[in-house]
Amino acid sequence: MGKVITLLKLLPKMHQILLTVLVSVTLIILVLPADDAQASKNANSQLSGTIELNHLDESTTTTSEFNNQDKLKVPLAFRTPTPPSSASVIPKMNDEANLVKPEVSIAALRAEKVEQDHTETFKVKSGDTLAALFKRADLSARDVYEITLLPKAKKHLLKIMPGQEIMISKSSEGEFTQLKFHLDPVSTLVINKDDKGYEEKVVNKQIESRTKFASATISSNFWNAGVGAGLTPNQIMQLATIFGWDIDFALDLRKDDNFSIIFEEEFADGKFLRNGNILAAEFVNQGDRYTAVRYTDGNYYSEEGRSMRKAFLRSPVDFKYVSSSFNPKRLHPVTGQVRAHRGVDYVAAVGTPIKAAGKGRVIKSAYNKYNGNYVFIKHNDTYTTKYLHLKKRKVKQGQSVKQGQIIGTLGATGRVTGAHLHYEFIVNGTHRNPRTVKLPKSLPIANKEKPAFLALSKQIMAKLQQNKQVQLASQ
């Protein structure tokens, strides 16, 4: 090589320049086709989606490393843009998909957040105020102020009673997030706090209604029979009210009378809440059968569709034992003489409410030494009822009254041997036995409702009879 350089130096200057240009052109001609071919080869390889790893180790070389090494092979000026491979597209698509979040309700997110928060239950103590309870819960003055401004919270939380419970949730930082207060077994007051402020609502559990059958035969008295059948005191009174226009539960019941009912039971979250309405009932009294079916209007009708509500109640007082029955030749308890006892005596505790047997106008409300405090009610030109020996009178002469309205309380005023109500029923001026007198018939259900009612009546009364047969067979 040294000799070549020495030889070049011996050439004339012009020859040296020409030789140098010639060599350079020759080198360019030799190099360019190779580079173009290599660039073309790389481009074709990338466009076809194949990558020649050559000496690269697939297990250790990442895509970015390969791209970096590949870029080093091709001069920048001759590099062909590489279309994205499927491997590079998928991650980008996934990234974009990750940006699209599934819709989640605010309530669900809040419930999830509260579930992660710390919740503590605070029981209301005797003498507790809401402020005192919130102080025990370590709520901020701001929280207390904002909560008491909420309408529902103000209505219910300011009336808290000992034994009630309030559940309070806080975040991990100790910030108030939620309050829950059970208004009753079904409804819960919920107060939430978020970035937007405080929000309250009442959440109600979904109530499931089921039907239940009960039946009993009277051996000693109606009350004991009802308790033995598993009825509550309220259900026993409700049953007596339904048939109160047909049966005097204080006087008319006899041994071996029987009744059967179908009633609702209400459940929430699978747990028993309370008894609902009586849906159908049958009462057999001294051989006479009475039926009642509850319709969608909330009223009761016989299975044929006549209203259970009549012009007069059979008894003006809730059923109790009585001292005497209707007997025109009864010995008077004071004089001992045979004297017509033209009415019925109801024995009950002093102060027991006395009800008007029907609607009408008070024609007398006074006192004398024989009747004590008494009230006479004229219902129309045919019927008048009288109520004697009251402790107190709660109506005045000339006043209009409704059926079932309290007109006084049972007492022992006037000529009596003990506390009782003396009740008389007068028809066209003649005293009649209120237990057996025929009363005006009730109105039937409206004609447009009758087909639907009869279909319901047939179905539910058939169910009641079926249950009676099953119970009888099991005894």
Secondary structure as GFF3:
##gff-version 3
##sequence-region A 1 475
A	DSSP	alpha_helix	2	10	.	.	.	ID=ss1
A	DSSP	alpha_helix	13	47	.	.	.	ID=ss2
A	DSSP	alpha_helix	63	73	.	.	.	ID=ss3
A	DSSP	three_ten_helix	76	78	.	.	.	ID=ss4
A	DSSP	alpha_helix	86	99	.	.	.	ID=ss5
A	DSSP	alpha_helix	106	116	.	.	.	ID=ss6
A	DSSP	beta_strand	118	123	.	.	.	ID=ss7
A	DSSP	alpha_helix	130	136	.	.	.	ID=ss8
A	DSSP	alpha_helix	141	149	.	.	.	ID=ss9
A	DSSP	alpha_helix	151	157	.	.	.	ID=ss10
A	DSSP	beta_strand	165	170	.	.	.	ID=ss11
A	DSSP	beta_strand	176	182	.	.	.	ID=ss12
A	DSSP	beta_strand	187	194	.	.	.	ID=ss13
A	DSSP	beta_strand	197	204	.	.	.	ID=ss14
A	DSSP	beta_strand	207	217	.	.	.	ID=ss15
A	DSSP	alpha_helix	222	228	.	.	.	ID=ss16
A	DSSP	alpha_helix	233	242	.	.	.	ID=ss17
A	DSSP	beta_strand	258	268	.	.	.	ID=ss18
A	DSSP	beta_strand	271	285	.	.	.	ID=ss19
A	DSSP	beta_strand	288	294	.	.	.	ID=ss20
A	DSSP	beta_strand	300	301	.	.	.	ID=ss21
A	DSSP	beta_strand	344	346	.	.	.	ID=ss22
A	DSSP	beta_strand	353	355	.	.	.	ID=ss23
A	DSSP	beta_strand	360	368	.	.	.	ID=ss24
A	DSSP	beta_strand	372	378	.	.	.	ID=ss25
A	DSSP	beta_strand	383	393	.	.	.	ID=ss26
A	DSSP	beta_strand	400	401	.	.	.	ID=ss27
A	DSSP	beta_strand	406	410	.	.	.	ID=ss28
A	DSSP	beta_strand	421	427	.	.	.	ID=ss29
A	DSSP	beta_strand	430	432	.	.	.	ID=ss30
A	DSSP	alpha_helix	450	474	.	.	.	ID=ss31
###
